[in-house]
Amino acid sequence: MKHLAAALALVLGASSAVALPVGADITETLDSPAFGIGPRILQDLGESFGAQVELDVDDEVQNPSGWNGLLEVDVASDGLSFVLTHVEMFTDYQMFELTIDNVLFSTPGERIVDVSRVGPSIVRVATASFTETVSFGNDFISLVIELDDVDGNERLFFQGGGSASYAITTRVDGAPGAEVPLPAAAPLLAAGLAGLGWAARRRRRG
């Protein structure tokens, strides 16, 4: 009977595995629309998540005004969180937008089901009224921080050297959380092993 229980444990353990995001296209846009010059844009397409910072100053693709200031994007190696870090002086804009798009997953059927900030915003309290909006779909995340009045001269003032963390929750269709669902045959196998155990006990009693 012990051997049967061990076999069942192995089957159930082998049929469940953690599913993770493994890469994405990452784009950051920093702009002050009231000045009408054009945004600073950083972009890294097809980036794999790992120990490195996924988006930094080397990923700049457009900066017509020569503006300084950006927020680095560091996605955790397991793809289930990311951190924004203010790394340049004078990161004072009216709008910040981050898009993590075309997310690749380690498991077919996995999708994003929640994204939320953990801890304080990276914007200083002294900033004029602003709105931070996080939205998401099956394979994308959008984070927008913008002044409520972008027609004036007010700016978003990011915490000097500060950071903000965001948690990502994923799910595999048909399974709880982010785990791969068990094969359909697993419950039948469990029932069969239980039946064998019951029969063995009856024989011993007889």
ABEGO torsion letter per residue (X at the ends): XAAAAAAAAAAAAAABBBBBBABBBBBBBBBBAAAGAEBBBBBBBGBBBBABBABBAAABABBAAGBBEBBBBBBBAAGABBBBBBABBGBBBABBBBBBBGBBBABBGBBBABBBBBEBBABBAABBBBBBBBBBBAABBBBBBBBABAABABBBBBBBGBBBBBBBBBBBBGBBEABBBBBAAAAAAAAAAAAAAAAAAAAAAX
